[in-house]
Amino acid sequence: MKTSRLLSLDVLRGITIAGMILVNNPGSWGSMYAPLQHAVWHGLTPTDLIFPFFMYIMGISTYISLCKYHFAYSPSTLGKIVRRTCLIFLIGLGLSWLSVSFATWHNLAAADLGGWERLGQSVSNLAHLRILGVMQRLALTYGAASLIALWVRHRYIPCLIIGILLGYFFLLFFGHGFDADSHNILAIVDQKILGPDHMFVEFGLDPEGVLSTLPSVAHVLIGFCCGKVLMDLKDNTQRMLRLFLIGAFLAFTGYLLSYGCPVNKKIWSPTYVLITCGMASTLLAVWIWIIDVKGKQTWCRPFEAFGVNPLFIYVFAGVLATMLQSTYLRIGDTSCSVTDCIYARWLEPLLGSYPASFVYALLFVSVTWLVGYILYRKRIYIKI
């Protein structure tokens, strides 16, 4: 079976988006099953695979997208890259601003303020606006990888990836980057450049911080190189075999090196890059075999709705989550957010805390899937 288009790529992208929404929206953060939580510091959980899988896929998509321009620099191509980078970054800032605005509006409820004054203070409160985040990391790594693809000969990109990862390892090694304390070079740089009030602070650093963006660029570039493999090979069986070999090599190398360079998502360690890219490549190879070679496609149709409009659905989920968590309902003598009403008042008494939290997350994913499915059925593709 030969084809130039891979349904498996859309499916894997859809699975990662569904996974990101699932783990980001539990009924209660205190009642999450262990596989749905990130590793506390060193280590790897299933949840730690989701974001890097999406970045790996973004690298593949970047290669496919830039193929249309033959990787030739032009002001038009540069403009498109810069505009998309800025748009994705600003959307990430917008999600952060929306969360801060809703929280400020709620906190000012007891203040003696008029409606317009309260609204003005809420929307203008930038004191705790998070500067970096998931969307911002996607923007920066996409922009950097795309510019590298235009300006660097592709045969040198593997060397560049190795150079970035080696340089970052030495930075971590000599800068106490593997230590969960205030001496960590990543924490020092994040707090100096971003400031504690503009970070999501974990162990003193931001998990999508400044310096850890460097290995993230290498991460996307690995996906970019795998995109070249997919485009150069037209037979899906050959694609599957090549990706499987690449994935096995990357994952084995990462685990072998983890004895001296711990696997850590918070700092996006080099071994974390290698292992997660290796696992993503291997999983994509499996999906190519099942979906594109064997033609077993019925089971994966629901994930296509997520895969064809991934960033839009992710942003929609972020907006919806903020509104549900920040909109309060009065029930009797008490008030609670819509999220708490659904989880604590309806689901938890019926199912128990952990199952209720998981069911709430599944319901949330179902709502976002419904929106994505409507767009998918109407062939509406919203590119961000």
Solvent accessible surface area in square Angstrom, and as a share of the most:
residue,aa,sasa,rsa
1,M,128,0.57
2,K,157,0.67
3,T,40,0.23
4,S,83,0.53
5,R,159,0.58
6,L,15,0.07
7,L,27,0.14
8,S,0,0.00
9,L,11,0.06
10,D,12,0.06
11,V,0,0.00
12,L,0,0.00
13,R,31,0.11
14,G,0,0.00
15,I,47,0.24
16,T,5,0.03
17,I,1,0.00
18,A,12,0.09
19,G,14,0.13
20,M,9,0.04
21,I,1,0.01
22,L,33,0.16
23,V,12,0.07
24,N,58,0.30
25,N,9,0.05
26,P,12,0.07
27,G,7,0.07
28,S,30,0.19
29,W,162,0.57
30,G,66,0.63
31,S,12,0.08
32,M,15,0.07
33,Y,87,0.33
34,A,75,0.58
35,P,71,0.45
36,L,33,0.17
37,Q,78,0.34
38,H,83,0.37
39,A,14,0.11
40,V,117,0.67
41,W,30,0.10
42,H,81,0.36
43,G,29,0.27
44,L,54,0.27
45,T,31,0.18
46,P,79,0.50
47,T,4,0.02
48,D,0,0.00
49,L,30,0.15
50,I,28,0.14
51,F,12,0.05
52,P,0,0.00
53,F,14,0.06
54,F,10,0.04
55,M,0,0.00
56,Y,0,0.00
57,I,1,0.01
58,M,16,0.07
59,G,0,0.00
60,I,0,0.00
61,S,34,0.22
62,T,5,0.03
63,Y,12,0.05
64,I,62,0.32
65,S,49,0.32
66,L,7,0.04
67,C,34,0.20
68,K,137,0.58
69,Y,67,0.25
70,H,154,0.69
71,F,38,0.16
72,A,57,0.44
73,Y,109,0.41
74,S,38,0.25
75,P,106,0.67
76,S,69,0.44
77,T,4,0.02
78,L,45,0.23
79,G,19,0.19
80,K,87,0.37
81,I,4,0.02
82,V,69,0.40
83,R,151,0.55
84,R,81,0.30
85,T,23,0.13
86,C,63,0.38
87,L,84,0.42
88,I,1,0.00
89,F,43,0.18
90,L,110,0.55
91,I,38,0.20
92,G,5,0.04
93,L,40,0.20
94,G,30,0.29
95,L,34,0.17
96,S,20,0.13
97,W,89,0.31
98,L,36,0.18
99,S,53,0.34
100,V,22,0.12
101,S,9,0.06
102,F,56,0.23
103,A,50,0.38
104,T,18,0.11
105,W,95,0.33
106,H,73,0.32
107,N,112,0.57
108,L,34,0.17
109,A,61,0.47
110,A,107,0.83
111,A,45,0.35
112,D,148,0.77
113,L,52,0.26
114,G,45,0.43
115,G,52,0.50
116,W,216,0.76
117,E,93,0.42
118,R,46,0.17
119,L,73,0.36
120,G,34,0.33
121,Q,76,0.34
122,S,2,0.01
123,V,60,0.34
124,S,75,0.49
125,N,40,0.21
126,L,94,0.47
127,A,57,0.44
128,H,110,0.49
129,L,26,0.13
130,R,53,0.19
131,I,57,0.29
132,L,14,0.07
133,G,5,0.05
134,V,35,0.20
135,M,4,0.02
136,Q,5,0.02
137,R,3,0.01
138,L,1,0.01
139,A,0,0.00
140,L,66,0.33
141,T,0,0.00
142,Y,21,0.08
143,G,6,0.06
144,A,33,0.26
145,A,0,0.00
146,S,0,0.00
147,L,46,0.23
148,I,31,0.16
149,A,2,0.02
150,L,17,0.08
151,W,147,0.52
152,V,47,0.27
153,R,156,0.57
154,H,45,0.20
155,R,156,0.57
156,Y,108,0.41
157,I,0,0.00
158,P,62,0.39
159,C,88,0.52
160,L,61,0.30
161,I,13,0.07
162,I,104,0.53
163,G,41,0.39
164,I,37,0.19
165,L,14,0.07
166,L,95,0.47
167,G,41,0.40
168,Y,4,0.02
169,F,48,0.20
170,F,104,0.43
171,L,61,0.30
172,L,0,0.00
173,F,119,0.50
174,F,149,0.62
175,G,14,0.13
176,H,103,0.46
177,G,0,0.00
178,F,30,0.12
179,D,59,0.31
180,A,46,0.36
181,D,60,0.31
182,S,84,0.54
183,H,122,0.54
184,N,0,0.00
185,I,43,0.22
186,L,5,0.02
187,A,1,0.01
188,I,74,0.37
189,V,29,0.17
190,D,2,0.01
191,Q,69,0.31
192,K,167,0.71
193,I,111,0.56
194,L,14,0.07
195,G,17,0.17
196,P,78,0.49
197,D,77,0.40
198,H,49,0.22
199,M,18,0.08
200,F,106,0.44
201,V,76,0.44
202,E,49,0.22
203,F,80,0.34
204,G,18,0.17
205,L,0,0.00
206,D,1,0.01
207,P,10,0.06
208,E,10,0.05
209,G,1,0.01
210,V,42,0.24
211,L,32,0.16
212,S,1,0.01
213,T,19,0.11
214,L,91,0.45
215,P,0,0.00
216,S,0,0.00
217,V,14,0.08
218,A,0,0.00
219,H,0,0.00
220,V,0,0.00
221,L,0,0.00
222,I,12,0.06
223,G,0,0.00
224,F,2,0.01
225,C,36,0.21
226,C,3,0.02
227,G,0,0.00
228,K,82,0.35
229,V,24,0.14
230,L,2,0.01
231,M,52,0.23
232,D,85,0.44
233,L,39,0.19
234,K,106,0.45
235,D,38,0.20
236,N,0,0.00
237,T,47,0.27
238,Q,87,0.39
239,R,2,0.01
240,M,25,0.11
241,L,84,0.42
242,R,108,0.39
243,L,0,0.00
244,F,95,0.40
245,L,118,0.59
246,I,44,0.22
247,G,0,0.00
248,A,48,0.37
249,F,137,0.57
250,L,21,0.10
251,A,18,0.14
252,F,136,0.57
253,T,32,0.19
254,G,0,0.00
255,Y,111,0.42
256,L,103,0.51
257,L,91,0.45
258,S,28,0.18
259,Y,199,0.75
260,G,54,0.52
261,C,8,0.05
262,P,34,0.22
263,V,15,0.09
264,N,0,0.00
265,K,18,0.08
266,K,16,0.07
267,I,0,0.00
268,W,0,0.00
269,S,0,0.00
270,P,10,0.06
271,T,1,0.00
272,Y,0,0.00
273,V,0,0.00
274,L,22,0.11
275,I,0,0.00
276,T,0,0.00
277,C,0,0.00
278,G,0,0.00
279,M,65,0.29
280,A,0,0.00
281,S,0,0.00
282,T,37,0.22
283,L,53,0.26
284,L,0,0.00
285,A,0,0.00
286,V,57,0.33
287,W,43,0.15
288,I,0,0.00
289,W,98,0.34
290,I,49,0.25
291,I,0,0.00
292,D,3,0.02
293,V,30,0.17
294,K,110,0.47
295,G,39,0.38
296,K,125,0.53
297,Q,42,0.19
298,T,120,0.70
299,W,104,0.36
300,C,0,0.00
301,R,108,0.39
302,P,63,0.39
303,F,60,0.25
304,E,12,0.06
305,A,1,0.00
306,F,6,0.03
307,G,1,0.01
308,V,34,0.20
309,N,1,0.00
310,P,24,0.15
311,L,14,0.07
312,F,55,0.23
313,I,0,0.00
314,Y,25,0.09
315,V,24,0.14
316,F,59,0.25
317,A,3,0.03
318,G,26,0.25
319,V,48,0.27
320,L,34,0.17
321,A,12,0.10
322,T,18,0.10
323,M,89,0.40
324,L,38,0.19
325,Q,85,0.38
326,S,23,0.15
327,T,59,0.34
328,Y,90,0.34
329,L,77,0.38
330,R,173,0.63
331,I,68,0.35
332,G,65,0.63
333,D,140,0.73
334,T,73,0.43
335,S,56,0.36
336,C,19,0.12
337,S,5,0.03
338,V,25,0.15
339,T,10,0.06
340,D,63,0.32
341,C,1,0.00
342,I,40,0.20
343,Y,16,0.06
344,A,44,0.34
345,R,98,0.36
346,W,150,0.53
347,L,24,0.12
348,E,58,0.26
349,P,100,0.63
350,L,140,0.70
351,L,74,0.37
352,G,30,0.29
353,S,38,0.25
354,Y,94,0.36
355,P,55,0.35
356,A,0,0.00
357,S,2,0.02
358,F,67,0.28
359,V,45,0.26
360,Y,11,0.04
361,A,2,0.02
362,L,77,0.38
363,L,87,0.43
364,F,9,0.04
365,V,21,0.12
366,S,58,0.38
367,V,73,0.42
368,T,0,0.00
369,W,72,0.25
370,L,95,0.47
371,V,40,0.23
372,G,0,0.00
373,Y,75,0.28
374,I,81,0.41
375,L,23,0.11
376,Y,56,0.21
377,R,165,0.60
378,K,134,0.57
379,R,186,0.68
380,I,73,0.37
381,Y,107,0.41
382,I,64,0.33
383,K,182,0.77
384,I,21,0.11
